[in-house]
Amino acid sequence: MSTTVVPARAAWSAVVRTGETLTITDLHGNQAVDFLVYDAHDTSIRYSAPDTIQARGNLFLTTGSVLMSNEHTPLMTVTADEVGRHDTVGGACSKESNTLRYGHHTWSQHACVDNFLAEGAKYGLGKRDLVSNINWYMNVPVEKDGTLGIVDGLSAPGLELTLRAERDVLVLVSNCPQINNPCNGFEPTAVAMTIVETASQGVAG
């Protein structure tokens, strides 16, 4: 087992092998965790929001949700969730979206797209490889008229969710730096990432 504390506003990545689990812990509560996942051996196979939503039959993710690829094959499965609902449609903040929503004075602020680009570059990924992401712990209700809200999160300090890798996957995370809406309680905080090997992998052969 290995645990890494990801500081506020920072990026993180890892390869999670088939059968291993990744647990994300919201250490201080109300912290959005932007998340992308790719096949570790062929990154052209990557998380697909439309395929995942279609397979789930719901916009929101929780225990039992399967993260589907653009080939409609499983990448990871949510095996435990102490929050109960996570966002698939809110997207990642960027300098462009920040200035559109909150004003040009926000242009210099660090954003999730910056984190994804910097972390993805370590694996040869670029802007064209960024797709619609998952926002763990982020509360994005869909109103009756179809508009999206970004409101106070449903999480609390210490709440966790766990995902099982259905194949070898590359996970990219942006511990969201957003300070202009309630997704991080206006004060980004650290989260923890814990990878646990399967029993067979943990036994010397």
C-alpha positions in Angstrom: 0.0 0.0 0.0 1.2 3.5 -0.8 -0.3 6.8 0.2 0.5 10.2 -1.2 -0.9 13.5 0.1 -1.5 15.8 -2.8 -1.2 19.5 -1.7 -3.9 22.0 -2.4 -3.9 23.1 -6.1 -1.4 20.4 -7.1 -1.4 17.7 -9.8 -0.8 13.9 -9.3 -0.6 10.8 -11.5 0.0 7.1 -11.2 -0.4 3.8 -13.0 -2.9 1.6 -11.2 -2.6 -2.0 -12.2 -5.4 -4.4 -13.0 -7.2 -5.3 -9.7 -5.5 -2.7 -7.6 -7.6 -0.1 -5.9 -7.2 3.6 -5.6 -8.8 5.4 -2.6 -9.3 9.2 -2.7 -9.7 10.8 0.7 -11.1 14.3 1.1 -8.9 15.2 4.1 -10.5 18.5 5.0 -13.9 18.4 3.3 -15.4 20.2 0.3 -12.5 19.7 -2.0 -13.1 18.9 -5.7 -10.8 16.4 -7.3 -10.7 16.6 -11.2 -9.9 13.1 -12.6 -9.0 11.6 -16.0 -8.1 8.0 -16.7 -6.5 6.3 -19.7 -5.5 2.8 -20.7 -1.9 2.6 -19.5 -0.7 0.8 -22.6 -2.7 2.7 -25.2 -3.7 6.2 -24.1 -5.9 6.7 -27.2 -8.3 4.5 -25.1 -9.5 7.0 -22.4 -12.4 7.9 -20.2 -15.6 8.8 -22.0 -18.2 10.8 -20.2 -21.0 9.9 -22.8 -20.2 6.2 -22.6 -20.1 6.3 -18.8 -23.4 8.2 -18.5 -25.1 5.9 -21.0 -23.9 2.8 -19.2 -24.8 4.3 -15.8 -28.2 5.7 -16.9 -27.4 8.7 -14.7 -25.3 11.9 -14.8 -24.0 11.2 -11.3 -21.5 8.6 -10.1 -21.5 6.5 -6.9 -20.8 2.9 -5.7 -21.2 0.5 -8.6 -20.6 3.1 -11.3 -18.2 1.9 -14.1 -15.9 4.4 -15.8 -16.2 3.5 -19.4 -13.7 4.2 -22.2 -14.3 5.6 -25.7 -14.4 2.0 -26.9 -17.3 1.3 -24.4 -15.1 -0.9 -22.3 -14.6 -0.6 -18.5 -11.6 1.2 -17.1 -12.4 1.5 -13.4 -15.3 0.7 -11.1 -16.4 2.7 -8.0 -16.4 0.0 -5.3 -17.1 2.2 -2.3 -18.3 5.8 -1.8 -19.0 7.6 1.4 -20.4 10.7 -0.3 -23.0 9.3 -2.7 -22.9 11.6 -5.7 -20.1 12.9 -8.0 -20.2 15.1 -11.1 -19.6 14.0 -14.7 -20.5 17.2 -16.6 -19.0 20.3 -14.8 -15.7 20.0 -16.6 -12.3 21.3 -15.6 -11.6 25.0 -14.8 -9.3 26.8 -17.2 -7.9 30.3 -17.6 -10.4 30.8 -20.4 -13.4 29.6 -18.5 -12.3 31.6 -15.4 -12.2 34.8 -17.3 -15.5 34.2 -19.0 -17.3 33.4 -15.7 -15.5 35.5 -13.2 -13.7 38.3 -15.1 -10.3 39.0 -16.7 -8.6 39.6 -13.4 -8.7 35.8 -12.8 -6.5 35.1 -15.9 -3.4 34.6 -13.9 -5.0 32.1 -11.5 -3.8 28.5 -11.7 -6.4 26.1 -13.1 -7.1 22.4 -13.5 -6.3 22.4 -17.3 -2.9 23.7 -16.4 -2.4 20.8 -14.0 -3.7 18.2 -16.5 -1.3 19.5 -19.2 1.7 19.6 -17.0 1.1 16.1 -15.5 0.0 14.6 -18.8 3.2 15.8 -20.5 5.1 13.3 -18.4 3.4 10.6 -20.4 3.4 12.3 -23.8 -0.2 13.6 -23.5 -1.1 17.0 -24.8 -4.1 19.3 -25.1 -5.8 17.1 -27.7 -5.8 14.2 -25.1 -7.8 16.1 -22.6 -11.4 15.0 -22.5 -14.4 15.8 -20.3 -13.4 14.8 -16.8 -14.9 13.5 -13.6 -15.1 15.9 -10.7 -15.1 13.7 -7.5 -16.7 15.4 -4.5 -18.0 18.3 -6.6 -21.8 19.1 -6.3 -23.2 20.2 -9.7 -27.0 19.9 -9.6 -28.9 20.0 -12.9 -31.9 22.3 -12.7 -35.2 21.6 -14.4 -34.4 24.0 -17.3 -31.1 22.1 -17.9 -28.8 24.7 -16.4 -25.9 23.5 -14.1 -25.2 24.9 -10.7 -21.9 24.7 -8.7 -22.8 24.7 -5.1 -21.5 23.7 -1.7 -20.1 20.2 -1.7 -21.7 17.1 -0.1 -18.4 15.9 1.3 -16.9 16.3 4.8 -13.4 15.8 6.3 -12.2 12.2 5.9 -14.8 10.9 3.5 -13.5 8.5 0.9 -14.2 6.8 -2.4 -12.5 3.8 -3.8 -12.0 2.7 -7.4 -10.9 -0.7 -8.7 -8.8 -0.9 -11.9 -10.4 -3.2 -14.5 -7.2 -3.0 -16.6 -3.8 -1.2 -16.2 -4.8 2.4 -16.2 -3.0 5.8 -16.1 -4.8 8.2 -13.7 -4.3 12.0 -13.9 -5.6 14.2 -11.1 -5.9 17.9 -10.6 -6.6 18.8 -6.9 -8.7 21.7 -8.0 -7.3 25.2 -7.4 -10.6 27.0 -8.1 -11.3 29.9 -5.6 -14.1 31.7 -7.4 -17.0 29.3 -6.7 -18.0 27.0 -3.8 -16.6 23.7 -5.2 -13.6 24.0 -2.9 -15.3 26.1 -0.2 -13.3 29.0 -1.7 -10.2 27.6 0.0 -8.5 24.6 -1.8 -7.1 21.9 0.5 -5.1 18.7 0.4 -6.4 15.2 -0.5 -4.8 11.8 -0.2 -4.3 9.1 -2.8 -3.9 5.5 -1.6 -3.1 2.6 -4.0 -3.6 -0.9 -2.6 -2.2 -4.0 -4.5 -4.3 -7.1 -4.9 -3.4 -10.0 -2.5 -1.8 -12.0 -5.3 0.5 -9.0 -6.2 1.5 -8.5 -2.6 2.8 -12.1 -2.3 6.3 -13.0 -3.5 6.2 -15.7 -6.1 
